[in-house]
Amino acid sequence: MKKNVRMISRLTAMAMAGVLALSACGGKKAETSATTAKAEETKAVEESKAEEKKEETGSETFDKLVEEAKGQTVNFYGWGGDDRLNQWLDGFYAEYLKKNYDITLNRVPMGIEDILTQLSAEKKAGSTESDIDMIWINGENFKTAKENDYLYGPFTADLPNFKEYINQDDPETKADFSYPIEGYEAPYGKAQLVLYGDSKVGEFPKNTAELLEFAKANPGKITYPALPDFTGSAFVRNVIYDIVGVEQFQTVKEDKEAVRELVKPAMEYLKELAPYLWKEGKTYPESAPTMMNMYSDGELIMGMSYSAYIVANGIKDGSFSPDTKTFLFDKGTIGNTNYIAISKNAKHRAAAEVAINAMMAPEVQLNRYETLKTIPVLDNVKLSKEMQEEFSKVDLGEGVLPQSELLNKRLPEMPAGLVPIIEEIWQEEVVGQ
């Protein structure tokens, strides 16, 4: 700051000296020089202010947020259907926030559709303050929220852990389902679709063609959740990728008939597969947890999940048999990142930013990895050697694939706008056949 003041003083002095030297020339010349000097002085002041602002956007800004957040209760809205995650949030994470920042976490279980409905109602009512602070969100729901001006941002540049530990060049840091993030959400955890099954049945299918033969050999013992269930929808998109390819979906227009024509071979496949599914494909489980329970009860021999290490957790708690194994298609499976955003009128915005920064702390991500077996969002090369060793020591449990294999077979998500279109087409052509 002192350096900037000295710079302004020197520029001002030089400018005034020029005015005095030229004033002997009289009238217009002196007047013009005075105007030029004033413009230069104004420019110097503006540059100094910009430099001050630049210096402040870092630890100083975050320190102010930390101070403001002390004593606040932050409301974290998101899906509450994962008991293990709920326990971790209410336990380790809540305790971490209280101990380190004097922030109280209030987890509010609510489906994302209801969250968006509430934000929409608040906006229509002209509300300037919302109880919704943090939001667990991604994909088409993030696109909807951002386009409708429900979110606060950009804010990630304020967060030290985001800048220090997140790979800024990762496509999933820049875009969510191919939709630009632009600092309006921060990574929470990575997910990847995995398939799982009973290894006693035999070899698992390596592609959709083998899956059809597998279903024919085991009629009624395979299914997938009804769309728009998140996992069921991802499975259908994975089938599309395996049959149609990946690249064209990154550029196709969000036009229903154009998409229908593109995915036609995959829809024909799903119609051919249906008679060999549970209930002959006339109905589908309502959700991924329902399907998982059917597998646990022996009603199914195969399932799928967006939780990459679900098998290890299932074997550990006894819901899956020790014979359960994770597998992928040879071409890979879809992976994405889930994020945390802040509502535009969040009542406790400072606490939300501090809490989101805490979620990206190495020790927090390590505990999530150990406890929940969630793929970390941190860039391993940015971690200290000691922390890298701690992550490498984590025992992922039985029946799972190593993280390196998952990431090597990780396929990109489709643009968010295509997801509801594909779900509609599935309803019309597969369910409605």
Order of alpha helices (4+ residues) and beta strands (2+ residues): alpha-alpha-alpha-beta-alpha-alpha-beta-alpha-beta-alpha-alpha-alpha-beta-beta-beta-beta-alpha-alpha-alpha-alpha-beta-alpha-beta-beta-alpha-alpha-alpha-alpha-beta-alpha
